[in-house]
Amino acid sequence: MVLGKVKNNGKAIMNLSTVHNLKELYEIDDYLWIREIVKLLREKRFNELDLENLIEELDDLGSEKKHKIESLLEQIIRHLLMIEYWHNENERNYRNWCAEVIGFRTQINRRMTTNFYNYLEENLSIIYKKARKYVSVKSGLDTFPQECPYTIQQLLDEDWFCEKINQM
């Protein structure tokens, strides 16, 4: 397998022509490994695939996507809690927090699937507790509801805002 040279700050550090298989390449340069895997898939050379690492990468990709969706929902909850309960900071941060909610909702809805929706719905209380803890530490307040005051539908609805936002 002749692939060229790996460079570090413009200096060649290893000649990849010495790499004999995809498993070895995976350990050295995972991006180049991905490019080679894609090439093999396009050429339908399935028997040459590094299945062990391909399965690991696909599994990691799924986990990363789920983590991203969860993180976006947590951000939405954090900002809604700050808008609704952190009165001292509302005058200064209200517009910024509203804009953040809009941005996070756009991102999460762009990535949403039925499977992710079900996952978020099942884990809403856990995600809420993390968001509540963060906002409590950030604000110094402990006035936030113990249970999530929002439904998953409200959190994802780009047109829905909590009562505080609707009153302003």
CNS distance restraints for C-alpha pairs under 8 A (distance, minus, plus):
assign (resid   1 and name CA) (resid  17 and name CA) 6.02 0.50 0.50
assign (resid   1 and name CA) (resid  18 and name CA) 7.74 0.50 0.50
assign (resid   1 and name CA) (resid  19 and name CA) 6.58 0.50 0.50
assign (resid   1 and name CA) (resid  20 and name CA) 6.06 0.50 0.50
assign (resid   1 and name CA) (resid  21 and name CA) 7.19 0.50 0.50
assign (resid   2 and name CA) (resid  16 and name CA) 6.60 0.50 0.50
assign (resid   2 and name CA) (resid  17 and name CA) 4.30 0.50 0.50
assign (resid   2 and name CA) (resid  18 and name CA) 7.62 0.50 0.50
assign (resid   2 and name CA) (resid  19 and name CA) 7.76 0.50 0.50
assign (resid   3 and name CA) (resid  16 and name CA) 5.48 0.50 0.50
assign (resid   3 and name CA) (resid  17 and name CA) 5.59 0.50 0.50
assign (resid   4 and name CA) (resid  15 and name CA) 6.06 0.50 0.50
assign (resid   4 and name CA) (resid  16 and name CA) 5.33 0.50 0.50
assign (resid   4 and name CA) (resid  17 and name CA) 6.07 0.50 0.50
assign (resid   5 and name CA) (resid  12 and name CA) 6.02 0.50 0.50
assign (resid   5 and name CA) (resid  13 and name CA) 7.34 0.50 0.50
assign (resid   5 and name CA) (resid  14 and name CA) 5.76 0.50 0.50
assign (resid   5 and name CA) (resid  15 and name CA) 4.40 0.50 0.50
assign (resid   5 and name CA) (resid  16 and name CA) 5.32 0.50 0.50
assign (resid   5 and name CA) (resid  17 and name CA) 7.58 0.50 0.50
assign (resid   6 and name CA) (resid  12 and name CA) 5.62 0.50 0.50
assign (resid   6 and name CA) (resid  13 and name CA) 5.87 0.50 0.50
assign (resid   6 and name CA) (resid  14 and name CA) 5.40 0.50 0.50
assign (resid   6 and name CA) (resid  15 and name CA) 6.37 0.50 0.50
assign (resid   6 and name CA) (resid  16 and name CA) 6.73 0.50 0.50
assign (resid   7 and name CA) (resid  11 and name CA) 5.09 0.50 0.50
assign (resid   7 and name CA) (resid  12 and name CA) 4.30 0.50 0.50
assign (resid   7 and name CA) (resid  13 and name CA) 5.72 0.50 0.50
assign (resid   7 and name CA) (resid  14 and name CA) 7.44 0.50 0.50
assign (resid   8 and name CA) (resid  12 and name CA) 6.30 0.50 0.50
assign (resid   8 and name CA) (resid  13 and name CA) 6.45 0.50 0.50
assign (resid  19 and name CA) (resid  24 and name CA) 6.34 0.50 0.50
assign (resid  19 and name CA) (resid  25 and name CA) 6.24 0.50 0.50
assign (resid  20 and name CA) (resid  24 and name CA) 6.94 0.50 0.50
assign (resid  20 and name CA) (resid  25 and name CA) 7.94 0.50 0.50
assign (resid  21 and name CA) (resid  25 and name CA) 6.41 0.50 0.50
assign (resid  22 and name CA) (resid  26 and name CA) 6.00 0.50 0.50
assign (resid  22 and name CA) (resid  33 and name CA) 6.62 0.50 0.50
assign (resid  22 and name CA) (resid  49 and name CA) 7.73 0.50 0.50
assign (resid  22 and name CA) (resid  50 and name CA) 6.07 0.50 0.50
assign (resid  23 and name CA) (resid  27 and name CA) 6.68 0.50 0.50
assign (resid  23 and name CA) (resid  50 and name CA) 6.37 0.50 0.50
assign (resid  23 and name CA) (resid  53 and name CA) 7.36 0.50 0.50
assign (resid  24 and name CA) (resid  28 and name CA) 6.57 0.50 0.50
assign (resid  25 and name CA) (resid  29 and name CA) 5.80 0.50 0.50
assign (resid  25 and name CA) (resid  30 and name CA) 6.96 0.50 0.50
assign (resid  25 and name CA) (resid  32 and name CA) 7.55 0.50 0.50
assign (resid  25 and name CA) (resid  33 and name CA) 5.83 0.50 0.50
assign (resid  26 and name CA) (resid  30 and name CA) 4.72 0.50 0.50
assign (resid  26 and name CA) (resid  32 and name CA) 7.83 0.50 0.50
assign (resid  26 and name CA) (resid  33 and name CA) 5.27 0.50 0.50
assign (resid  26 and name CA) (resid  53 and name CA) 7.63 0.50 0.50
assign (resid  29 and name CA) (resid  33 and name CA) 6.21 0.50 0.50
assign (resid  30 and name CA) (resid  34 and name CA) 6.15 0.50 0.50
assign (resid  31 and name CA) (resid  35 and name CA) 6.42 0.50 0.50
assign (resid  32 and name CA) (resid  36 and name CA) 6.28 0.50 0.50
assign (resid  33 and name CA) (resid  37 and name CA) 6.17 0.50 0.50
assign (resid  34 and name CA) (resid  38 and name CA) 6.12 0.50 0.50
assign (resid  35 and name CA) (resid  39 and name CA) 6.21 0.50 0.50
assign (resid  36 and name CA) (resid  40 and name CA) 6.22 0.50 0.50
assign (resid  37 and name CA) (resid  41 and name CA) 6.15 0.50 0.50
assign (resid  37 and name CA) (resid  49 and name CA) 6.49 0.50 0.50
assign (resid  37 and name CA) (resid  50 and name CA) 7.64 0.50 0.50
assign (resid  38 and name CA) (resid  42 and name CA) 6.12 0.50 0.50
assign (resid  39 and name CA) (resid  43 and name CA) 6.20 0.50 0.50
assign (resid  40 and name CA) (resid  44 and name CA) 6.00 0.50 0.50
assign (resid  40 and name CA) (resid  45 and name CA) 5.11 0.50 0.50
assign (resid  40 and name CA) (resid  46 and name CA) 6.72 0.50 0.50
assign (resid  40 and name CA) (resid  48 and name CA) 7.26 0.50 0.50
assign (resid  40 and name CA) (resid  49 and name CA) 6.92 0.50 0.50
assign (resid  41 and name CA) (resid  45 and name CA) 6.06 0.50 0.50
assign (resid  41 and name CA) (resid  46 and name CA) 6.31 0.50 0.50
assign (resid  41 and name CA) (resid  49 and name CA) 7.90 0.50 0.50
assign (resid  45 and name CA) (resid  49 and name CA) 7.28 0.50 0.50
assign (resid  49 and name CA) (resid  54 and name CA) 7.87 0.50 0.50
assign (resid  50 and name CA) (resid  54 and name CA) 6.06 0.50 0.50
assign (resid  51 and name CA) (resid  55 and name CA) 5.93 0.50 0.50
assign (resid  52 and name CA) (resid  56 and name CA) 6.44 0.50 0.50
assign (resid  53 and name CA) (resid  57 and name CA) 6.06 0.50 0.50
assign (resid  54 and name CA) (resid  58 and name CA) 6.17 0.50 0.50
assign (resid  55 and name CA) (resid  59 and name CA) 6.10 0.50 0.50
assign (resid  56 and name CA) (resid  60 and name CA) 6.14 0.50 0.50
assign (resid  57 and name CA) (resid  61 and name CA) 6.05 0.50 0.50
assign (resid  58 and name CA) (resid  62 and name CA) 6.31 0.50 0.50
assign (resid  59 and name CA) (resid  63 and name CA) 6.37 0.50 0.50
assign (resid  60 and name CA) (resid  64 and name CA) 6.08 0.50 0.50
assign (resid  61 and name CA) (resid  65 and name CA) 6.24 0.50 0.50
assign (resid  62 and name CA) (resid  66 and name CA) 6.29 0.50 0.50
assign (resid  63 and name CA) (resid  67 and name CA) 6.10 0.50 0.50
assign (resid  64 and name CA) (resid  68 and name CA) 6.10 0.50 0.50
assign (resid  65 and name CA) (resid  69 and name CA) 6.30 0.50 0.50
assign (resid  66 and name CA) (resid  70 and name CA) 6.20 0.50 0.50
assign (resid  66 and name CA) (resid 116 and name CA) 6.87 0.50 0.50
assign (resid  67 and name CA) (resid  71 and name CA) 6.02 0.50 0.50
assign (resid  68 and name CA) (resid  72 and name CA) 6.18 0.50 0.50
assign (resid  69 and name CA) (resid  73 and name CA) 6.35 0.50 0.50
assign (resid  69 and name CA) (resid 108 and name CA) 5.94 0.50 0.50
assign (resid  69 and name CA) (resid 111 and name CA) 7.36 0.50 0.50
assign (resid  69 and name CA) (resid 112 and name CA) 7.71 0.50 0.50
assign (resid  69 and name CA) (resid 116 and name CA) 7.43 0.50 0.50
assign (resid  70 and name CA) (resid  74 and name CA) 6.22 0.50 0.50
assign (resid  70 and name CA) (resid 120 and name CA) 6.83 0.50 0.50
assign (resid  70 and name CA) (resid 127 and name CA) 7.21 0.50 0.50
assign (resid  71 and name CA) (resid  75 and name CA) 6.24 0.50 0.50
assign (resid  72 and name CA) (resid  76 and name CA) 6.33 0.50 0.50
assign (resid  72 and name CA) (resid 104 and name CA) 5.80 0.50 0.50
assign (resid  72 and name CA) (resid 105 and name CA) 7.61 0.50 0.50
assign (resid  72 and name CA) (resid 107 and name CA) 7.55 0.50 0.50
assign (resid  72 and name CA) (resid 108 and name CA) 6.13 0.50 0.50
assign (resid  73 and name CA) (resid  77 and name CA) 6.31 0.50 0.50
assign (resid  73 and name CA) (resid 104 and name CA) 7.56 0.50 0.50
assign (resid  73 and name CA) (resid 105 and name CA) 7.91 0.50 0.50
assign (resid  73 and name CA) (resid 108 and name CA) 7.28 0.50 0.50
assign (resid  73 and name CA) (resid 127 and name CA) 7.63 0.50 0.50
assign (resid  73 and name CA) (resid 155 and name CA) 7.53 0.50 0.50
assign (resid  74 and name CA) (resid  78 and name CA) 6.13 0.50 0.50
assign (resid  74 and name CA) (resid 127 and name CA) 5.91 0.50 0.50
assign (resid  74 and name CA) (resid 128 and name CA) 6.69 0.50 0.50
assign (resid  74 and name CA) (resid 130 and name CA) 7.40 0.50 0.50
assign (resid  74 and name CA) (resid 131 and name CA) 5.50 0.50 0.50
assign (resid  75 and name CA) (resid  79 and name CA) 6.23 0.50 0.50
assign (resid  75 and name CA) (resid 101 and name CA) 7.64 0.50 0.50
assign (resid  75 and name CA) (resid 104 and name CA) 7.03 0.50 0.50
assign (resid  75 and name CA) (resid 131 and name CA) 7.24 0.50 0.50
assign (resid  76 and name CA) (resid  80 and name CA) 6.20 0.50 0.50
assign (resid  76 and name CA) (resid 100 and name CA) 7.72 0.50 0.50
assign (resid  76 and name CA) (resid 101 and name CA) 5.31 0.50 0.50
assign (resid  76 and name CA) (resid 104 and name CA) 6.23 0.50 0.50
assign (resid  76 and name CA) (resid 105 and name CA) 7.10 0.50 0.50
assign (resid  76 and name CA) (resid 155 and name CA) 6.98 0.50 0.50
assign (resid  77 and name CA) (resid  81 and name CA) 6.08 0.50 0.50
assign (resid  77 and name CA) (resid 128 and name CA) 6.83 0.50 0.50
assign (resid  77 and name CA) (resid 131 and name CA) 6.28 0.50 0.50
assign (resid  77 and name CA) (resid 155 and name CA) 7.34 0.50 0.50
assign (resid  78 and name CA) (resid  82 and name CA) 6.26 0.50 0.50
assign (resid  78 and name CA) (resid 131 and name CA) 5.22 0.50 0.50
assign (resid  78 and name CA) (resid 132 and name CA) 6.79 0.50 0.50
assign (resid  78 and name CA) (resid 134 and name CA) 7.52 0.50 0.50
assign (resid  78 and name CA) (resid 135 and name CA) 6.08 0.50 0.50
assign (resid  79 and name CA) (resid  83 and name CA) 6.14 0.50 0.50
assign (resid  79 and name CA) (resid  97 and name CA) 5.72 0.50 0.50
assign (resid  79 and name CA) (resid  98 and name CA) 7.53 0.50 0.50
assign (resid  79 and name CA) (resid 100 and name CA) 7.31 0.50 0.50
assign (resid  79 and name CA) (resid 101 and name CA) 6.40 0.50 0.50
assign (resid  80 and name CA) (resid  84 and name CA) 6.05 0.50 0.50
assign (resid  80 and name CA) (resid  97 and name CA) 7.74 0.50 0.50
assign (resid  80 and name CA) (resid 101 and name CA) 7.33 0.50 0.50
assign (resid  80 and name CA) (resid 161 and name CA) 7.91 0.50 0.50
assign (resid  80 and name CA) (resid 162 and name CA) 6.95 0.50 0.50
assign (resid  81 and name CA) (resid  85 and name CA) 5.76 0.50 0.50
assign (resid  81 and name CA) (resid  86 and name CA) 7.43 0.50 0.50
assign (resid  81 and name CA) (resid 132 and name CA) 7.70 0.50 0.50
assign (resid  81 and name CA) (resid 135 and name CA) 7.38 0.50 0.50
assign (resid  81 and name CA) (resid 144 and name CA) 7.28 0.50 0.50
assign (resid  82 and name CA) (resid  86 and name CA) 4.91 0.50 0.50
assign (resid  82 and name CA) (resid  87 and name CA) 7.93 0.50 0.50
assign (resid  82 and name CA) (resid  90 and name CA) 7.78 0.50 0.50
assign (resid  82 and name CA) (resid  97 and name CA) 7.82 0.50 0.50
assign (resid  82 and name CA) (resid 135 and name CA) 6.96 0.50 0.50
assign (resid  83 and name CA) (resid  87 and name CA) 7.41 0.50 0.50
assign (resid  83 and name CA) (resid  90 and name CA) 6.24 0.50 0.50
assign (resid  83 and name CA) (resid  94 and name CA) 6.35 0.50 0.50
assign (resid  83 and name CA) (resid  97 and name CA) 6.87 0.50 0.50
assign (resid  83 and name CA) (resid  98 and name CA) 7.80 0.50 0.50
assign (resid  83 and name CA) (resid 164 and name CA) 6.87 0.50 0.50
assign (resid  83 and name CA) (resid 165 and name CA) 7.30 0.50 0.50
assign (resid  84 and name CA) (resid 162 and name CA) 7.14 0.50 0.50
assign (resid  84 and name CA) (resid 163 and name CA) 7.46 0.50 0.50
assign (resid  84 and name CA) (resid 164 and name CA) 5.28 0.50 0.50
assign (resid  84 and name CA) (resid 165 and name CA) 7.52 0.50 0.50
assign (resid  85 and name CA) (resid 143 and name CA) 7.31 0.50 0.50
assign (resid  85 and name CA) (resid 144 and name CA) 6.97 0.50 0.50
assign (resid  86 and name CA) (resid  90 and name CA) 6.40 0.50 0.50
assign (resid  86 and name CA) (resid 139 and name CA) 6.94 0.50 0.50
assign (resid  86 and name CA) (resid 141 and name CA) 7.78 0.50 0.50
assign (resid  87 and name CA) (resid  91 and name CA) 7.77 0.50 0.50
assign (resid  89 and name CA) (resid  93 and name CA) 5.90 0.50 0.50
assign (resid  89 and name CA) (resid  94 and name CA) 7.58 0.50 0.50
assign (resid  90 and name CA) (resid  94 and name CA) 4.77 0.50 0.50
assign (resid  93 and name CA) (resid  97 and name CA) 6.00 0.50 0.50
assign (resid  94 and name CA) (resid  98 and name CA) 6.16 0.50 0.50
assign (resid  95 and name CA) (resid  99 and name CA) 6.11 0.50 0.50
assign (resid  96 and name CA) (resid 100 and name CA) 6.16 0.50 0.50
assign (resid  97 and name CA) (resid 101 and name CA) 6.27 0.50 0.50
assign (resid  98 and name CA) (resid 102 and name CA) 6.35 0.50 0.50
assign (resid  99 and name CA) (resid 103 and name CA) 6.19 0.50 0.50
assign (resid 100 and name CA) (resid 104 and name CA) 6.05 0.50 0.50
assign (resid 101 and name CA) (resid 105 and name CA) 6.04 0.50 0.50
assign (resid 102 and name CA) (resid 106 and name CA) 6.19 0.50 0.50
assign (resid 102 and name CA) (resid 158 and name CA) 6.71 0.50 0.50
assign (resid 103 and name CA) (resid 107 and name CA) 6.31 0.50 0.50
assign (resid 104 and name CA) (resid 108 and name CA) 6.09 0.50 0.50
assign (resid 105 and name CA) (resid 109 and name CA) 5.93 0.50 0.50
assign (resid 105 and name CA) (resid 155 and name CA) 7.84 0.50 0.50
assign (resid 105 and name CA) (resid 156 and name CA) 5.99 0.50 0.50
assign (resid 105 and name CA) (resid 157 and name CA) 7.55 0.50 0.50
assign (resid 105 and name CA) (resid 158 and name CA) 6.23 0.50 0.50
assign (resid 106 and name CA) (resid 110 and name CA) 6.14 0.50 0.50
assign (resid 106 and name CA) (resid 158 and name CA) 7.38 0.50 0.50
assign (resid 107 and name CA) (resid 111 and name CA) 6.61 0.50 0.50
assign (resid 108 and name CA) (resid 112 and name CA) 6.00 0.50 0.50
assign (resid 108 and name CA) (resid 156 and name CA) 7.71 0.50 0.50
assign (resid 109 and name CA) (resid 156 and name CA) 6.99 0.50 0.50
assign (resid 112 and name CA) (resid 116 and name CA) 6.05 0.50 0.50
assign (resid 112 and name CA) (resid 117 and name CA) 6.53 0.50 0.50
assign (resid 113 and name CA) (resid 117 and name CA) 6.09 0.50 0.50
assign (resid 114 and name CA) (resid 118 and name CA) 6.21 0.50 0.50
assign (resid 115 and name CA) (resid 119 and name CA) 6.20 0.50 0.50
assign (resid 116 and name CA) (resid 120 and name CA) 6.12 0.50 0.50
assign (resid 117 and name CA) (resid 121 and name CA) 6.12 0.50 0.50
assign (resid 118 and name CA) (resid 122 and name CA) 6.11 0.50 0.50
assign (resid 119 and name CA) (resid 123 and name CA) 6.16 0.50 0.50
assign (resid 120 and name CA) (resid 124 and name CA) 5.58 0.50 0.50
assign (resid 120 and name CA) (resid 152 and name CA) 7.56 0.50 0.50
assign (resid 121 and name CA) (resid 152 and name CA) 6.10 0.50 0.50
assign (resid 123 and name CA) (resid 127 and name CA) 6.24 0.50 0.50
assign (resid 124 and name CA) (resid 128 and name CA) 5.89 0.50 0.50
assign (resid 124 and name CA) (resid 148 and name CA) 7.68 0.50 0.50
assign (resid 124 and name CA) (resid 152 and name CA) 7.38 0.50 0.50
assign (resid 125 and name CA) (resid 129 and name CA) 6.17 0.50 0.50
assign (resid 125 and name CA) (resid 147 and name CA) 6.94 0.50 0.50
assign (resid 125 and name CA) (resid 148 and name CA) 6.38 0.50 0.50
assign (resid 126 and name CA) (resid 130 and name CA) 6.55 0.50 0.50
assign (resid 127 and name CA) (resid 131 and name CA) 6.33 0.50 0.50
assign (resid 128 and name CA) (resid 132 and name CA) 5.92 0.50 0.50
assign (resid 128 and name CA) (resid 147 and name CA) 7.58 0.50 0.50
assign (resid 128 and name CA) (resid 148 and name CA) 5.88 0.50 0.50
assign (resid 129 and name CA) (resid 133 and name CA) 6.08 0.50 0.50
assign (resid 129 and name CA) (resid 146 and name CA) 7.77 0.50 0.50
assign (resid 129 and name CA) (resid 147 and name CA) 7.82 0.50 0.50
assign (resid 129 and name CA) (resid 148 and name CA) 7.93 0.50 0.50
assign (resid 130 and name CA) (resid 134 and name CA) 6.28 0.50 0.50
assign (resid 131 and name CA) (resid 135 and name CA) 6.22 0.50 0.50
assign (resid 132 and name CA) (resid 136 and name CA) 5.94 0.50 0.50
assign (resid 132 and name CA) (resid 144 and name CA) 6.87 0.50 0.50
assign (resid 133 and name CA) (resid 137 and name CA) 6.24 0.50 0.50
assign (resid 134 and name CA) (resid 138 and name CA) 6.10 0.50 0.50
assign (resid 135 and name CA) (resid 139 and name CA) 5.83 0.50 0.50
assign (resid 135 and name CA) (resid 140 and name CA) 7.97 0.50 0.50
assign (resid 135 and name CA) (resid 141 and name CA) 7.92 0.50 0.50
assign (resid 136 and name CA) (resid 140 and name CA) 5.50 0.50 0.50
assign (resid 136 and name CA) (resid 141 and name CA) 5.12 0.50 0.50
assign (resid 136 and name CA) (resid 142 and name CA) 5.65 0.50 0.50
assign (resid 136 and name CA) (resid 144 and name CA) 7.50 0.50 0.50
assign (resid 137 and name CA) (resid 141 and name CA) 7.19 0.50 0.50
assign (resid 145 and name CA) (resid 149 and name CA) 6.91 0.50 0.50
assign (resid 150 and name CA) (resid 154 and name CA) 6.15 0.50 0.50
assign (resid 150 and name CA) (resid 155 and name CA) 6.49 0.50 0.50
assign (resid 151 and name CA) (resid 155 and name CA) 6.29 0.50 0.50
assign (resid 152 and name CA) (resid 156 and name CA) 6.25 0.50 0.50
assign (resid 153 and name CA) (resid 157 and name CA) 5.93 0.50 0.50
assign (resid 154 and name CA) (resid 160 and name CA) 5.91 0.50 0.50
assign (resid 154 and name CA) (resid 161 and name CA) 7.52 0.50 0.50
assign (resid 155 and name CA) (resid 160 and name CA) 7.52 0.50 0.50
assign (resid 161 and name CA) (resid 165 and name CA) 5.80 0.50 0.50
assign (resid 161 and name CA) (resid 166 and name CA) 6.35 0.50 0.50
assign (resid 162 and name CA) (resid 166 and name CA) 6.44 0.50 0.50
assign (resid 163 and name CA) (resid 167 and name CA) 6.17 0.50 0.50
assign (resid 164 and name CA) (resid 168 and name CA) 6.58 0.50 0.50
